[in-house]
Amino acid sequence: MEKVWRFTIENGTVKRGERTRKQLTLSGCNEPFKDRYWCPKKHWFHKAPCPFVNQRECENYRLMCGCL
């Protein structure tokens, strides 16, 4: 059985499968990968960039609305 590759951000380095590169964003939010954007809160990719300025704004929205 083959491995499923993982997308992680650690210490300013983006790891996707066996490849690594320098992190492009400060917080890891909207980290680009091909034509998708990484959401560290959901651990998943989105088709469009997140509308929030930072993770605090994202967290405040989640607390007020109950979900993202």
Number of C-alpha atoms within 10 A of each C-alpha: 3 4 6 6 11 9 17 15 18 10 7 14 14 19 17 14 12 8 9 13 11 12 17 14 11 10 13 22 20 22 20 17 12 6 9 15 19 23 18 17 12 9 9 11 18 14 9 11 15 14 9 13 9 14 15 10 12 17 16 11 14 12 11 8 9 9 9 10
